Amino acid sequence: MARAEPKTLESLLPRVLARLAGESGRATSLMPLWTAAVGENIARHSRPHQLDGSTLIITVESAEWAQVLSRQADSLRERFNEKLGAGTVKTLVFQLESR
């Protein structure tokens, strides 16, 4: 029986973070992956809030950011799934952060 090649921490971390977010419902652990996927500028104005099945709820700081990111949702989801794993997130929902 052949042994599988060892996995790097970098390759395992996204799946571990996704599992933690999925089990707890809280997606704050996904912030490093969100930042890597969408870039510093977008990450300054938005953050993963909740993972509900395959729907990721992102809180944004203003209605303007919600509108801008909603128009880019497909592209953002694809880039995020490149970091997290294909098909992990099927829908992005943007909501205003409560203050």
C-alpha positions as CSV (number, residue, x, y, z in Angstrom):
1,M,0.0,0.0,0.0
2,A,1.5,3.3,-1.1
3,R,1.8,6.1,1.4
4,A,0.3,9.5,0.5
5,E,2.6,12.4,0.2
6,P,2.7,14.5,3.3
7,K,0.6,17.7,3.1
8,T,2.0,21.1,3.9
9,L,0.4,23.3,6.5
10,E,-0.3,25.8,3.9
11,S,-2.4,23.3,1.9
12,L,-4.3,22.1,4.9
13,L,-5.0,25.4,6.6
14,P,-7.8,26.6,4.3
15,R,-9.7,23.4,4.8
16,V,-9.2,23.5,8.6
17,L,-10.4,27.1,8.7
18,A,-13.4,26.3,6.6
19,R,-14.3,23.4,8.9
20,L,-14.0,25.6,12.0
21,A,-16.2,28.3,10.3
22,G,-18.7,25.8,9.2
23,E,-19.0,24.1,12.6
24,S,-19.2,27.3,14.6
25,G,-21.1,29.3,12.0
26,R,-18.7,32.2,12.7
27,A,-16.5,33.0,9.8
28,T,-14.0,35.4,11.4
29,S,-11.3,32.7,11.2
30,L,-11.5,33.0,7.4
31,M,-10.3,36.7,7.4
32,P,-6.7,35.8,6.4
33,L,-8.0,33.9,3.3
34,W,-10.5,36.6,2.5
35,T,-7.7,39.2,2.6
36,A,-5.5,37.1,0.4
37,A,-8.3,36.5,-2.1
38,V,-9.8,40.1,-2.3
39,G,-6.8,42.3,-1.5
40,E,-6.1,44.7,1.3
41,N,-8.3,47.5,0.1
42,I,-11.5,45.4,0.0
43,A,-10.6,43.6,3.2
44,R,-10.3,46.9,5.1
45,H,-14.0,47.6,4.3
46,S,-15.4,44.0,4.6
47,R,-15.0,40.8,6.6
48,P,-16.4,37.3,6.7
49,H,-19.1,37.2,9.4
50,Q,-20.9,33.9,9.1
51,L,-20.7,30.7,7.1
52,D,-24.2,29.1,6.7
53,G,-23.7,25.9,4.7
54,S,-22.2,27.2,1.4
55,T,-23.4,30.8,1.9
56,L,-20.8,33.2,3.3
57,I,-22.2,36.4,4.9
58,I,-19.8,39.3,4.6
59,T,-20.2,42.4,6.7
60,V,-19.4,45.7,5.0
61,E,-19.0,49.1,6.5
62,S,-21.4,51.0,4.2
63,A,-24.2,50.6,1.8
64,E,-21.8,51.8,-1.0
65,W,-19.4,49.0,-0.2
66,A,-22.3,46.4,-0.2
67,Q,-23.3,47.7,-3.7
68,V,-19.8,47.6,-5.1
69,L,-19.0,44.2,-3.8
70,S,-22.4,42.8,-4.8
71,R,-21.6,43.7,-8.4
72,Q,-18.3,41.8,-8.0
73,A,-19.7,38.8,-6.1
74,D,-19.0,36.2,-8.7
75,S,-15.4,37.2,-9.2
76,L,-14.8,37.5,-5.4
77,R,-16.4,34.1,-4.7
78,E,-14.2,32.5,-7.4
79,R,-11.0,34.1,-6.0
80,F,-12.0,33.2,-2.4
81,N,-12.7,29.6,-3.4
82,E,-9.3,29.4,-5.1
83,K,-7.9,29.9,-1.5
84,L,-10.5,27.9,0.3
85,G,-11.3,25.0,-2.0
86,A,-13.4,24.8,-5.1
87,G,-17.2,24.9,-4.5
88,T,-16.9,25.6,-0.7
89,V,-18.7,28.9,-1.0
90,K,-21.5,29.1,-3.5
91,T,-23.1,32.4,-2.5
92,L,-21.8,35.6,-1.0
93,V,-24.2,37.8,0.8
94,F,-23.2,41.4,1.9
95,Q,-24.8,43.0,4.9
96,L,-24.1,46.2,6.8
97,E,-22.2,45.7,10.0
98,S,-24.2,46.5,13.1
99,R,-22.7,49.2,15.3
